[in-house]
Amino acid sequence: MEKLIITVAPTGSQTTRKHTPYVPLTTEEIADSIYESWKAGAAIGHVHVKDIMGENTLDLNVYQEVLNRVREKCDIILNLTTAGGIQATEVERLRVCELNPEMVSFDAGSINLGSGVFLNTPSFLEKLATETKNRNIKPEIEVFDEGMIYNALRLAKKGLMKGPLHFQFVLGTEGGAPATPKKLIQLVECLPEGSTWSAIGASRHQLPINTMSILLGGHVRVGMEDSVYYRRGELATSNAQFVKRISDLAKTLGREVATPDEARKILQLSSKKDKVYEYKM
């Protein structure tokens, strides 16, 4: 098997200090958490940012501060969310691409989340796909159920996404596919040849789905966006704690962990790691 890519998602849009006092919220905290996770073996940092009130934001200046802080310390791949909470507008979400990161998230369909709807219309997905293609940004295709795979494949057929495609299965969320070994295998079998994939297990499903992904040849995501407990009844005290556990587990199971540069080759990313992030109003 190819080396394992570990993504860390340190913050997310829904995890708050009510869930855990350890979730990073300020730009300095988020950047430091990503750096510590890189030292523990993470090759990708999935970035959400917050405003001064701790609310979700897609403000490019806030993003830039996190990105510059991280880039000063390490060469981790930076993957920016284009979600930013279900209240974000399409214009705000598309503008994230103006920072020209190596990767952005690409939620490939609409889904009920809690009492709301995370809306991703066909027209918006075409706009986002076009933007990522024109800027040579790798979309990480977020799949909450099987139909989202085919949404992405239709965009690829139109020439709006370049292969090989990279998918992220988000399992165990309310309104999405269940976090079971059977469902993970079914989703993997739907992918076109040559695709790469990773998987998330929400909440208590994080470690079982991570383990299945390692064994099946996929990649993994960990972090407080997805789960705040290290084990039952015990809060994780850092995102790096999650990363180290998976790094150690992968070695036990016979898979080496990829460095950021090795992950760039696996994912066939454009060379942007030395980019200076600069956004001007």
Steps between C-alpha positions, in 0.01 A plus 500: 500500500604860444592704804221626724396865479376633833284813491434697817181705533566695820197724530201447269180702481301341781745414781498762776645552846174355633609168349863522611725768650784376279364588155716771333303810399734798460728529199805437718340194664394351167842554342680356801271197503569433132874535560496261796297255291755524220773408747290197600462382139222697329559583133188714448338764717130560433430860598187662642531845655302705753434871552576687823167380644589137432247469218563339162642731237638485148684831536807472279708718730440258789588207276815677388618551856467127575663398173796732543556386859500136389722558199762668716539176695446203268421369153165333578243502218225753573143406411252785553134438563256653253213420736547721805160416649163453334422874509793598273409648163616361166702815434686466831566133437638553150732780613701257712663389174653847462766398752619233254556223755615156394162349588144599590206297620230428240171388656349312209129532581239624744424331831284546808723589795325520834205736460642668190593426141856523370418616149729428205302560183611360161571854376718577804694175459570588137626844602723357773633226272581758232677723753715217634589382150597847380721556806653149506357434846436137591139450613452256783162355409297462820256209472221464758312241295546303177319748275767761564757278328294514183451875531879534487536254213249700293710812555812308397322380186426864414871574530462708818713270717837353411592149599607319696219602734540500877200409716434536871226279644322668791326220691282503807348848473130555555339492156795326335628147443561283807850441633517125434763281334242384244413856396865603473576205273193576286609859451857404412370259238312787329815700428659520156834327456797710604309706759638563846281509807490573869235448766356666808307331777294751694516501879543150649547355150829682439745228603311201345465675164862619514612142560289366212641767270857406584430132431316568173777719358327834548604803700362651822383820663504563873446799724260692718281592206389136498541382860606652830547174694826307494320206654166456672465760775845654436535823304798533269722781618642579155453418134856368488389231745260364237767518229760315707256219575432445130866530408588234757209279391598523133852385579362211704282401204790520257440835325750780497375855552541749216685828538338808344720472191418130465131587534539761226627229266224255595230763442678651198474853634620807316818640651379776732665417829730804493221742410480818706135546589409860439147630488427867447164667546 
